[in-house]
């Protein structure tokens, strides 16, 4: 009997999840630099989380996007989708995550008035 132990079958799964988390964190940071808090939402003290689903290609270009979860405020929802176009190109996704040359992502876009006071 050998003292060697084989690597688990899915031993790279943790690394891939870490890469995905890291990429998504970079994308969120990138989007936050381009995100604009709509004036009407700011005046009415509206906050919320809009959820967007988008498809990004290997170069970081958003090739499709849609709102998949409403924040409850139309102007915040519109901005969540608009920021995807304004912030292009996004950081390039991990090559391992591409399927057919693209990567599908669902991501929350947070609108919080306390973020405005920190910037």
Secondary structure as UniProt FT lines:
FT   TURN            9..12
FT   HELIX           13..34
FT   HELIX           39..43
FT   TURN            44..45
FT   STRAND          48..57
FT   TURN            58..59
FT   STRAND          62..69
FT   HELIX           74..86
FT   HELIX           95..97
FT   TURN            100..101
FT   STRAND          102..111
FT   HELIX           113..118
//
